[in-house]
Amino acid sequence: MNLNYTAEELAFRDEVRAFLDEKLPADIAAKVKGFRRLSKEDHQRWQKILNEQGWYATHWPEEYGGVNWSPVQKHIWDEESSRYGAPRSVPFGVNMVAPVIIKFGTEEQKQRYLPRILTGEDWWCQGYSEPGAGSDLASLKTRAVRDGDHYIVNGQKTWTTLGQHANMIFCLVRTNTEVKAQEGISFLLMDMDTPGITVRPIITLDGEHEVNEVFFEDVKVPVENLVGEEDKGWTYAKYLLTYERTGLAGIGISKAALQHLKELATRRTKNGRPLIEDASFSQRIAKVEIDLMAASISNLRIIASVEGGGMPGAESSMLKVRGTEIRQTINDLARRAIGPYAIPFVEEEMDLDYDGDFLSDENAAPVTPQYFNNRKLSIFGGSNEIQKNIVSKMILGL
């Protein structure tokens, strides 16, 4: 495999860098590079800039407003935008439900929802996991019963990321209890303002309100909000999850985090010398950097393999497992690098405009909450243990 960029790809990289130099708001980049929290307005402001450039939906067909980049161009964008401190796009609309609507939705659904995803008029969240139905998603209990021109939905979803901001949710619901679990599930689109929907916050270990519980009590959903066929939602869910898992590898984010780790290790001392010069610690950094380089190459290869219009299979599970392990390792090394400063944590330090005294130094403040938050990486999108089972069945035939 030739790992050198062509002249055209180098020109594209220069174009990306020029765009980021000119258009990326400095305050947003400072938050991202400092691992501070981003507001809904921050995400919407950056999305508007990307959409005006025509660079928001990087893998949609051009007929729906996509940019139709090659896999290498997507890779370049991921690397450069992460290096500059651009936020990652909130994936639930543009990267998750949109591909399902494009492939399985009606023309009316495409015309109604896709433009609103591009403009940011709709903020989507994901209704998959339930209490007792996480990695074993097929055991979900939320019911949707057909009543004339509507479905009546009752049940509960949990770990709904950024659901407090969303006005739309895509849900897996059980529409048939007389068949095997995977065959009785449907894929519904719901307006979060519909009577009977309640959102309750879940505050995570890092002190953040990132996830929620969502309750459905006699919620009326129009039948035209069904995507594809009734009871075929498991097929659409698997299609969506392959895109989610590939994105969870976070190669560009890991490279930025690795650079931050090296900066921490350069400033921290051990026995009067920079920690990065400690043989044991520098060996750990070198190992994770080698692993990250290998994952980056695998990412290019996997994306290129589906350039012709197919969808990733077991490879996305492989990349999800390895990518999340690498990100967690980098987080752990950063936590070790700041030593005793990993213990104190003041929530307000996560705001860019915080002007109080830091219990540690400013660069160490986000390390502990980031370490705690990213413990989830190996669980959501299908736990890594489940992904290994998928790989063993699809590739090894076990």
C-alpha positions as CSV (number, residue, x, y, z in Angstrom):
1,M,0.0,0.0,0.0
2,N,1.4,3.4,-1.0
3,L,1.2,5.6,2.1
4,N,2.4,8.8,0.3
5,Y,-0.2,11.3,-0.7
6,T,-0.6,12.2,-4.4
7,A,-0.2,15.7,-5.7
8,E,-3.9,16.1,-5.7
9,E,-4.3,14.9,-2.2
10,L,-1.5,17.2,-1.0
11,A,-3.3,20.1,-2.7
12,F,-6.5,19.1,-0.9
13,R,-4.7,19.1,2.4
14,D,-3.5,22.6,1.7
15,E,-7.0,23.6,1.0
16,V,-8.2,22.1,4.3
17,R,-5.5,23.9,6.2
18,A,-6.3,27.2,4.6
19,F,-10.0,26.8,5.4
20,L,-9.3,25.9,9.1
21,D,-6.8,28.8,9.4
22,E,-9.5,31.3,8.1
23,K,-12.8,29.9,9.3
24,L,-12.3,27.9,12.6
25,P,-13.3,30.2,15.5
26,A,-10.4,30.7,17.9
27,D,-12.6,30.3,21.0
28,I,-14.0,27.0,19.8
29,A,-10.5,25.7,18.9
30,A,-9.2,26.7,22.3
31,K,-12.0,24.7,24.0
32,V,-11.2,21.6,21.9
33,K,-7.5,21.8,22.4
34,G,-7.9,22.4,26.1
35,F,-10.4,19.5,26.4
36,R,-13.1,21.9,27.7
37,R,-16.8,21.4,27.4
38,L,-18.5,22.6,24.2
39,S,-22.0,24.2,24.3
40,K,-24.8,23.4,21.9
41,E,-24.2,26.9,20.4
42,D,-20.5,26.0,19.7
43,H,-21.5,22.9,17.8
44,Q,-24.2,24.8,15.8
45,R,-21.9,27.6,15.0
46,W,-19.2,25.3,13.6
47,Q,-21.8,23.2,11.7
48,K,-23.1,26.4,10.0
49,I,-19.6,27.2,8.9
50,L,-19.0,23.7,7.5
51,N,-22.4,23.6,5.8
52,E,-21.8,27.0,4.1
53,Q,-18.5,25.6,2.8
54,G,-20.3,22.4,1.7
55,W,-18.1,20.2,3.9
56,Y,-20.6,19.0,6.6
57,A,-22.0,15.8,5.1
58,T,-18.7,14.3,3.9
59,H,-20.1,10.9,3.0
60,W,-23.6,11.7,1.7
61,P,-24.3,11.5,-2.0
62,E,-24.0,14.8,-3.7
63,E,-27.7,14.8,-4.7
64,Y,-28.6,15.2,-1.1
65,G,-26.0,17.9,-0.3
66,G,-23.1,15.6,0.4
67,V,-19.5,16.4,-0.6
68,N,-18.5,13.0,-2.0
69,W,-14.9,13.0,-0.7
70,S,-12.7,10.0,-1.3
71,P,-11.6,7.9,1.7
72,V,-8.2,9.5,1.7
73,Q,-9.8,13.0,1.7
74,K,-11.9,12.0,4.7
75,H,-8.8,10.8,6.4
76,I,-7.0,14.0,5.7
77,W,-9.9,16.0,7.0
78,D,-10.1,14.0,10.2
79,E,-6.4,14.4,10.9
80,E,-6.2,18.1,10.1
81,S,-9.4,19.2,11.8
82,S,-8.3,17.3,14.9
83,R,-4.9,18.9,14.8
84,Y,-6.3,22.4,14.5
85,G,-8.8,21.8,17.3
86,A,-12.0,21.7,15.3
87,P,-15.0,20.0,17.0
88,R,-16.1,16.6,15.8
89,S,-19.5,16.7,14.3
90,V,-22.3,15.5,16.6
91,P,-22.8,12.2,14.8
92,F,-26.5,11.3,15.5
93,G,-28.0,13.2,12.6
94,V,-25.4,13.6,9.9
95,N,-23.4,10.3,10.4
96,M,-26.0,7.9,11.9
97,V,-29.7,8.4,11.1
98,A,-29.0,10.2,7.7
99,P,-27.3,7.2,6.1
100,V,-30.2,5.0,7.2
101,I,-32.8,7.5,5.7
102,I,-30.8,7.7,2.5
103,K,-30.6,4.0,2.0
104,F,-33.9,2.8,3.4
105,G,-36.2,5.8,3.8
106,T,-38.9,7.1,1.5
107,E,-38.3,10.0,-0.9
108,E,-40.6,12.1,1.3
109,Q,-38.5,11.3,4.4
110,K,-35.3,12.2,2.5
111,Q,-36.7,15.5,1.4
112,R,-38.1,16.3,4.8
113,Y,-35.2,15.4,7.1
114,L,-32.0,15.6,5.2
115,P,-32.0,19.3,4.5
116,R,-32.9,20.0,8.2
117,I,-29.9,17.9,9.3
118,L,-27.6,20.0,7.1
119,T,-28.9,23.3,8.3
120,G,-29.0,22.2,12.0
121,E,-32.7,22.9,12.3
122,D,-33.0,19.3,13.7
123,W,-30.7,18.0,16.4
124,W,-31.0,14.3,16.6
125,C,-30.4,11.8,19.5
126,Q,-30.3,8.0,19.5
127,G,-32.9,5.8,21.2
128,Y,-31.2,2.4,21.3
129,S,-30.1,1.3,24.7
130,E,-32.6,0.5,27.5
131,P,-32.2,-0.7,31.1
132,G,-31.5,-4.4,30.5
133,A,-30.9,-4.0,26.8
134,G,-27.5,-2.5,26.1
135,S,-25.0,-4.8,24.4
136,D,-27.9,-7.3,24.1
137,L,-29.9,-4.7,22.2
138,A,-32.3,-7.3,20.6
139,S,-33.9,-7.7,24.1
140,L,-35.3,-4.2,24.1
141,K,-38.8,-3.8,25.5
142,T,-40.1,-0.4,24.3
143,R,-43.3,-1.2,22.5
144,A,-45.0,0.5,19.5
145,V,-48.5,-0.7,18.8
146,R,-50.3,0.3,15.6
147,D,-53.4,2.3,16.1
148,G,-54.8,3.5,12.8
149,D,-52.5,6.1,11.3
150,H,-50.2,6.2,14.4
151,Y,-48.1,4.0,16.6
152,I,-48.6,4.3,20.3
153,V,-45.1,4.0,22.0
154,N,-44.5,3.1,25.6
155,G,-41.1,2.3,27.2
156,Q,-37.8,3.8,28.2
157,K,-34.4,4.5,26.7
158,T,-31.2,5.3,28.6
159,W,-27.7,6.7,28.0
160,T,-29.3,9.0,25.4
161,T,-26.3,11.3,24.6
162,L,-27.1,15.0,24.4
163,G,-30.8,14.2,24.4
164,Q,-31.4,17.4,26.5
165,H,-30.5,19.4,23.3
166,A,-32.4,17.2,20.8
167,N,-35.7,18.0,19.1
168,M,-35.7,14.6,17.2
169,I,-34.9,11.0,18.2
170,F,-34.6,7.8,16.2
171,C,-35.7,4.8,18.1
172,L,-35.7,1.0,17.9
173,V,-39.1,-0.2,19.1
174,R,-40.7,-3.6,19.4
175,T,-43.7,-4.0,17.0
176,N,-44.0,-7.8,17.1
177,T,-43.7,-10.0,20.1
178,E,-44.6,-13.3,18.3
179,V,-41.4,-13.7,16.4
180,K,-37.7,-14.1,17.4
181,A,-36.4,-11.0,19.1
182,Q,-34.4,-9.5,16.1
183,E,-37.4,-10.0,13.7
184,G,-39.9,-7.9,15.7
185,I,-38.1,-4.6,15.9
186,S,-38.9,-1.4,13.9
187,F,-37.1,1.9,13.3
188,L,-39.1,5.0,14.2
189,L,-38.4,8.7,13.9
190,M,-40.0,10.8,16.7
191,D,-40.4,14.5,17.5
192,M,-39.1,15.1,21.0
193,D,-41.8,17.7,21.6
194,T,-44.6,15.0,21.2
195,P,-46.7,14.7,24.4
196,G,-45.7,11.8,26.6
197,I,-41.9,12.1,26.1
198,T,-39.9,13.0,29.2
199,V,-36.1,13.5,29.4
200,R,-34.3,13.1,32.7
201,P,-30.6,13.9,33.2
202,I,-28.0,11.3,34.2
203,I,-24.9,13.0,35.7
204,T,-21.8,10.9,35.0
205,L,-18.7,10.3,37.1
206,D,-16.9,13.2,35.6
207,G,-19.6,15.6,36.7
208,E,-21.1,16.2,33.3
209,H,-24.7,16.1,32.0
210,E,-24.0,14.3,28.8
211,V,-26.5,11.4,28.9
212,N,-30.1,11.1,29.8
213,E,-33.0,8.8,30.4
214,V,-35.9,9.2,28.0
215,F,-39.4,7.9,28.9
216,F,-42.3,7.3,26.5
217,E,-45.9,7.2,27.8
218,D,-48.6,6.7,25.2
219,V,-46.6,8.7,22.6
220,K,-48.4,9.0,19.3
221,V,-46.1,8.7,16.3
222,P,-47.4,9.0,12.7
223,V,-47.0,5.8,10.7
224,E,-45.2,7.8,8.0
225,N,-42.3,8.1,10.5
226,L,-41.5,4.4,10.1
227,V,-38.3,3.9,8.2
228,G,-38.4,1.0,5.8
229,E,-40.6,-2.0,6.6
230,E,-42.2,-2.8,9.9
231,D,-40.3,-5.5,11.9
232,K,-37.2,-5.0,9.7
233,G,-35.6,-2.4,12.0
234,W,-32.8,-4.7,13.1
235,T,-31.4,-4.7,9.6
236,Y,-31.3,-0.9,9.6
237,A,-29.9,-0.8,13.2
238,K,-26.9,-3.0,12.1
239,Y,-26.3,-0.8,9.1
240,L,-26.2,2.3,11.3
241,L,-24.0,0.7,13.9
242,T,-21.3,-0.1,11.3
243,Y,-20.9,3.6,10.7
244,E,-21.0,4.4,14.4
245,R,-18.3,1.9,15.3
246,T,-16.0,3.0,12.5
247,G,-16.3,6.6,13.8
248,L,-15.6,5.6,17.4
249,A,-12.0,4.7,16.5
250,G,-11.2,8.4,16.7
251,I,-7.8,8.3,15.1
252,G,-7.5,12.0,14.7
253,I,-8.6,12.7,18.2
254,S,-6.1,10.1,19.5
255,K,-3.3,11.9,17.7
256,A,-4.3,15.2,19.3
257,A,-4.5,13.5,22.7
258,L,-1.1,11.9,22.2
259,Q,0.4,15.3,21.5
260,H,-1.2,16.6,24.7
261,L,0.2,13.7,26.6
262,K,3.7,14.4,25.4
263,E,3.4,18.0,26.4
264,L,2.3,17.0,29.9
265,A,5.1,14.5,30.2
266,T,7.6,17.2,29.1
267,R,6.5,19.6,31.8
268,R,6.2,17.0,34.6
269,T,9.3,15.9,36.4
270,K,10.5,12.8,38.1
271,N,13.7,12.9,40.1
272,G,14.5,16.3,38.7
273,R,14.1,15.3,35.1
274,P,11.2,15.6,32.6
275,L,8.9,12.6,32.9
276,I,9.2,11.9,29.1
277,E,12.9,11.1,29.7
278,D,12.0,8.3,32.2
279,A,12.7,5.1,30.4
280,S,9.6,3.2,31.6
281,F,7.2,6.0,30.8
282,S,8.7,6.9,27.5
283,Q,8.5,3.2,26.5
284,R,4.7,3.3,27.2
285,I,4.3,6.4,25.1
286,A,6.3,4.8,22.3
287,K,4.2,1.7,22.4
288,V,0.8,3.5,22.2
289,E,2.2,5.7,19.4
290,I,3.1,2.6,17.4
291,D,-0.3,1.1,18.0
292,L,-1.9,4.4,16.9
293,M,0.2,4.5,13.7
294,A,-1.0,0.9,12.9
295,A,-4.6,1.8,13.6
296,S,-4.3,4.8,11.3
297,I,-3.1,2.7,8.4
298,S,-5.9,0.2,9.1
299,N,-8.4,3.0,9.1
300,L,-7.2,4.1,5.6
301,R,-7.4,0.5,4.3
302,I,-10.8,-0.2,5.7
303,I,-12.4,3.0,4.4
304,A,-10.8,2.5,1.0
305,S,-12.2,-1.0,0.8
306,V,-15.8,0.4,0.8
307,E,-15.1,3.3,-1.5
308,G,-17.2,1.6,-4.2
309,G,-20.4,2.1,-2.2
310,G,-20.4,-0.9,0.0
311,M,-20.6,-0.8,3.8
312,P,-18.0,-1.8,6.4
313,G,-18.5,-5.2,8.0
314,A,-16.4,-6.9,10.7
315,E,-13.6,-4.5,9.9
316,S,-15.5,-1.7,11.6
317,S,-15.7,-3.9,14.8
318,M,-12.0,-4.4,14.7
319,L,-11.3,-0.8,14.3
320,K,-13.7,0.1,17.1
321,V,-12.0,-2.3,19.5
322,R,-8.5,-1.2,18.7
323,G,-9.2,2.5,18.4
324,T,-11.1,2.7,21.8
325,E,-8.3,0.8,23.6
326,I,-5.7,3.2,22.2
327,R,-7.7,6.2,23.3
328,Q,-8.2,4.8,26.8
329,T,-4.5,4.0,27.1
330,I,-3.6,7.6,26.2
331,N,-6.1,8.9,28.8
332,D,-4.5,6.6,31.4
333,L,-1.0,7.7,30.6
334,A,-2.1,11.4,30.9
335,R,-3.6,10.6,34.3
336,R,-0.4,9.0,35.4
337,A,1.7,11.9,34.0
338,I,0.0,14.6,36.2
339,G,0.4,12.4,39.3
340,P,-1.3,13.8,42.4
341,Y,-3.0,16.5,40.4
342,A,-5.3,13.8,39.0
343,I,-7.2,13.7,42.4
344,P,-8.7,17.2,42.8
345,F,-11.4,18.3,40.3
346,V,-13.4,21.5,40.2
347,E,-16.3,21.4,37.7
348,E,-16.0,25.0,36.8
349,E,-12.4,24.4,35.5
350,M,-14.0,22.8,32.5
351,D,-15.3,26.2,31.3
352,L,-13.0,28.1,29.0
353,D,-13.8,31.4,30.8
354,Y,-13.1,30.1,34.3
355,D,-11.1,32.8,36.1
356,G,-10.6,31.2,39.5
357,D,-7.6,29.4,40.9
358,F,-6.8,26.1,39.4
359,L,-6.1,23.3,41.9
360,S,-3.6,21.9,39.4
361,D,-2.3,23.8,36.3
362,E,-4.6,24.7,33.5
363,N,-3.5,22.0,31.2
364,A,-3.9,19.2,33.8
365,A,-7.5,20.3,34.7
366,P,-9.3,18.3,32.1
367,V,-7.3,15.1,32.4
368,T,-9.2,13.4,35.2
369,P,-12.7,14.0,33.8
370,Q,-11.6,12.9,30.4
371,Y,-10.1,9.7,31.8
372,F,-13.4,9.0,33.6
373,N,-15.6,9.9,30.7
374,N,-13.7,7.8,28.1
375,R,-14.0,4.6,30.2
376,K,-17.3,4.3,28.3
377,L,-15.6,4.1,24.9
378,S,-15.2,0.3,25.1
379,I,-18.8,-0.2,26.0
380,F,-21.0,2.1,23.8
381,G,-21.6,1.3,20.1
382,G,-21.6,-2.3,21.2
383,S,-19.1,-3.4,23.9
384,N,-15.7,-4.5,22.8
385,E,-16.4,-8.0,24.0
386,I,-19.4,-8.1,21.6
387,Q,-17.3,-6.8,18.8
388,K,-14.8,-9.6,19.3
389,N,-17.6,-12.1,19.0
390,I,-18.7,-10.4,15.7
391,V,-15.1,-10.7,14.3
392,S,-14.9,-14.3,15.3
393,K,-18.1,-15.2,13.6
394,M,-17.7,-13.1,10.4
395,I,-14.0,-13.6,9.8
396,L,-12.9,-16.7,11.7
397,G,-16.2,-18.6,11.3
398,L,-16.3,-19.5,15.0
